[in-house]
Each structure stands twice: as C-alpha cells, then as structure tokens.
Amino acid sequence: MARSAAEHTKLWWAAATVMSAVGGGRGRTAAAAGIIGMGAAELVSNGLCKPLCARRRPPEDLIPHDDVHERPDSSSFPSGHTAAAVGFTVAVAGVWPGAAAVCAVPAAIVAVERVHSGAHYPSDVAGGAAIGLVTGLLVRRSPRLLLRHAARKARSRLFG
C-alpha cells in the first residue's frame, strides 16, 4: 500500500491538500513549502543524481521474499521516492512541526518499503534521505536568504 500511495508523489499531494484544507494560513504555507521541498528533492535526485550514477537495481536473488514487483529501469541511486518524502517532511517542519511529525511516519514507511520491495539498496535510500534533508532545509531557509539578498541590494542602491 505504501508503494502505490507514494507513486507519482500522490501521498504528499494528498497531505498537502489536507494541510491546506484544515490548517488555515499555516496549513497552506506548510503545504506550499512541502510541495516545493518535494519538487526540489525530486529535481536533484531524479534529474541530477540518477543520470550521473548509473547503478543497477538490487538483483532479485538478494531479496528475501517472492513479492518482487516491477522495478524501474532508472538508476537505483538515489531513491527518488525517499528524497521526495523527506524533502516534503523537512520543508513542512519549518512551518508546522506537528504536521511534519505526522508526515514523518509515512515517509519512514516509504523509505523502508523501497528496500523491502527490492527497488533499492539501503544506501540508495540513505542517499535519497540526505538529498531530501538538504533540499528541505534549503526550502526552509530560502525566504530568509531572499530577504537578506534583497536587503543587501537595497543598501547598495541607497548607500552606493
């Protein structure tokens, strides 16, 4: 179930919809931050890292069960599902920590499921989690960084 819910980031879009519907302004801001964090993590993991790291998926004989589903042909490293889950959760945490705590549970389940299903090695999931953490933190800091940059530009215009 976690695998199908995490496909195409449906789980995180649903979480963002719920946060927007029940959380008022804070919920909408958290949802937007989460979607941006998720998108940034996917961009880095799937758009940058996967093409650079041509790693094969784990061989089926390493998977200790017969429940091996279709696996993608893309590089195994890093786990884009894990990157998206962690990026979403970390970005949400900067706005609404309680919602992020709730999101952390399915994010962890998605990460474990990626290894259990045979789609990834544990190091792929760790790499995806690291990408999600960094991109989520950058999303959390970006408003302050943009404000700081704008203030510097204004000061230089005023005081030459």
Phi, psi and omega in degrees: 000318180299324182295313182291325179291327182277343180300135178056028176058024181304320182300317184283327173294321178295318178298318179296322179296315179296314180301318179296322184286323187251348188259005181062213180298318179296321178296319179293320178294318178297318179298315179297316178299317180298316180294320178293318177298317178297313181297318179296318179296318178295321179299313181292313185288309186274327183271331184251304188286315182302315178295332180278335185244089182279084180250131179287153176292158178301140178295146184300331181288349175273350183269121190280024178210167182268001184271056179266118181270174175305135180244146182295161177272350182290170179301145180287330184254131351270175177283111179292326178298315181293318179302314180297316182297314182288319178301316178299309186295316181293320178295320178296323183302330179291339183252316186219085184303324179296317178294323178295323178297321177293318180292335182296330181294305178294331177299317178294321179296318178300315181299314180295319181297326180298324177283313182301323182285348182087007180283335185215155167280158176304325179293331175295319180292319178297318177297318177297320178296320179296317177297316178298320179298311182295313181293322177298318178293322177296320177297319180296324183272343188301320178299319178293321179295320178294318178297317179299317179296316179296321179295319178298317179297318180296316179299317182293327177289321182286319189248007175065000000 
